[in-house]
Amino acid sequence: MKMFGGVSFMVDERMLVAVRNDGELLLRIDPADSERLLDEPGAHEALMGADRPMGAGWISVRSDVLEGPGLGEWLGRALAFHAGQAGG
C-alpha cells in the first residue's frame, strides 16, 4: 500500500513498516522504547514531511544499517509492538 512517501507493509490492516522513497525504513514501535531505540545506529526521529515529528513510537532507520541482521532486528521490534496491540 502506498503511503508515507513509499510503500507500506500492513499486518491485520495496520501499518507495520514503510520503505520510504529515500530507502529509509519507517517503523511503528512501542512508544516506551522510543528513547532507547533512538540511540541505535542509523535510527532517528521519524518526520512527516521536512520537519514535523511523528511522535513517540515512530522511528526511521537509515538503509545502510539494514543490511545483514539489522533489518530482521528492526522488523522484530515492529512485530513485537504490533502483537501487543489490541487485535494484533
C-alpha positions in Angstrom: 0.0 0.0 0.0 1.4 3.4 -0.9 1.7 5.8 2.0 4.3 7.8 4.0 6.3 8.6 0.8 6.9 5.0 -0.1 5.4 1.5 0.2 3.9 0.4 3.5 3.5 -3.2 4.6 0.4 -4.0 6.6 -0.4 -6.7 9.1 -4.0 -7.1 10.3 -4.9 -3.9 8.3 -2.4 -1.8 10.3 0.9 -0.5 9.1 3.9 -2.4 10.4 6.7 -0.7 8.4 7.1 1.5 5.4 10.0 1.7 2.9 10.3 5.3 2.0 11.4 6.6 -1.3 14.8 7.6 0.1 15.4 3.9 1.2 14.8 4.6 4.9 12.6 2.2 6.9 9.7 3.8 8.9 8.6 1.7 11.8 5.9 1.7 14.5 7.5 0.6 17.8 6.5 0.7 21.4 6.5 4.4 22.4 8.0 3.4 25.7 11.1 2.1 23.8 11.5 5.2 21.6 14.1 7.0 23.5 16.3 3.9 23.9 15.9 2.8 20.3 16.8 6.3 19.0 20.3 5.6 20.4 20.7 2.7 17.9 23.0 3.3 14.9 21.1 4.8 12.0 17.9 5.4 14.0 16.4 8.9 14.2 13.1 10.6 15.0 10.6 10.0 12.1 9.4 13.1 10.4 6.3 13.8 8.4 7.5 16.0 5.5 10.6 18.0 6.2 10.2 19.0 9.8 7.1 17.7 11.5 7.9 15.0 14.2 5.6 12.0 14.0 6.0 11.4 17.8 7.0 8.7 20.1 6.5 5.2 18.6 7.6 6.3 15.1 11.3 5.8 14.1 13.1 6.0 10.8 16.2 3.9 10.2 18.8 4.6 7.5 19.1 1.9 4.8 22.8 1.4 5.3 22.2 -0.2 8.8 19.5 -2.5 7.5 21.9 -4.9 5.8 22.7 -8.3 7.4 20.9 -8.9 10.7 19.9 -5.2 11.1 16.7 -5.5 9.0 15.5 -8.6 10.9 16.1 -6.9 14.3 14.1 -3.8 13.4 11.3 -5.9 11.9 11.2 -8.0 15.0 10.7 -4.8 17.1 7.9 -3.7 15.0 6.2 -7.1 15.0 6.5 -7.3 18.8 4.8 -4.0 19.2 2.1 -5.0 16.7 1.5 -8.3 18.5 0.9 -6.4 21.8 -1.8 -4.1 20.4 -5.5 -4.8 20.7 -6.5 -7.1 17.8 -2.8 -7.8 17.0 
